[in-house]
Amino acid sequence: MDCIFCKLANHEIPTEVVYEDDEIFAFNDASPQAPVHLLVIPKKHIPSLNQAEDDGKLLGDILTRIAKLAKEQGFSEDGYRVVNNCGKDGGQSVDHLHFHVLAGRSLQWPPG
């Protein structure tokens, strides 16, 4: 499989790891769109949210981990945004389920 996120989670490509356990991998985005821009992924290869219908527990664990990271990294009080782009028209550029966590500045709405 030629998935860049799988390679990152398997430590085949170096990255700034923020968190890792047996199922979840979080790292700093290489092209940050905010002062804090994390990517949080399942280690299991899931192409997008459309293929995650049997992974409810894993999705819940990822969202819970994001909330814990926000507290640990000190940006939970001021607020943050969690984004999942799904499919080409949704802006998904890597076919591996991932969540962007953006913080560190006031985030405007609507995006894009």
N, C-alpha and C positions, 0 to 999 in steps of 0.2 A: 504494500500500500504506500502511496506517495503523498501522504497527508502531513503537511508541515506541523500542524498542532500535535499529531501523534508523535512526530519526531521530537518536538520540544518536550512533551510529557515523558518520553522515553530517554531524555537527556542525550539524544543524538545530535542536537543543535543547542549550543549554549544560549541561555536567556537569564534574565533576572527573576529568579523564583521568589514569589511572595509567600506561597503556601503550597504544601503538597501532603497528600495522604494516599491511601490505596486506591481511591476512586476519583479524587479531585485534584486539579493542578491549576494554580493561579500564578500569573506572571505579569510583569510590566509590559504594556504595549510598546512596540518598537517605534510607532509613530503616534505619540500621545496627542489627543484632542483636548486635553484638560491637564491641569497640574498633576492630578492623579488620574491615571488611566490604566486600570487593570483588566486583564482578560482572565476569565474563570471558565475552565472547561472540564468536562468529564474525561477521565482517562480512556474510558470505553469510547470507541469510535461510533458516534451517532451523527449522521450527516446534517440533520437539522431538527428543529422542534417537531416537524412533521413526522419524523421517524421515532419519536420519543414516547409514544403512547404507552409502552410497557415499562417505562422508566420513571414512574411517578416518585418513588422514594428517592432515587438519585437526584431528580430535579429539586425536590424539597431539601435534600442535604446541601445541594449547591447554593440555593437561596439562603439557607440558614448560615452557611459558611460565609457568604458575602456579607451578611449582617454582622457576623463576628469579626471579619476582616475590617469592616468599617469602624467598629469600636476599637479594635486593636491598633489600627493605623491612625486613629484620632480624627476621622472626618465624619463620623456618624451624627454628631451634634449639629453641624452646619448643613448637612444634607448631601445627598448624592443621587445619581441616576444609574439605574440598571437597564441595559438595552440588549435585546436579542433581535438580530436581523435574521429574517427567515426567507430564504429564496432570493432569486436574482432581483426581482422588483422590490423586495424588502431591504436590499442592500447587502445581502450576505455575500462575502467575497471568499471565504474559506468554507469548504463543505465539511465542517466539523462543528457541531453544536458549541456555541460559546456565548458568554455573557460579557458585555463591556460594563465596567464599573467606572463611572466618571465623577470626579469631585475636585474640590480645591478652588472653585470659582462659582459664581452665579451662573446657572445653566438656563438658557432661554427656552421658551416654548412658543410656537411649535418648532421642532428641529426640522432641518432640511425642507 
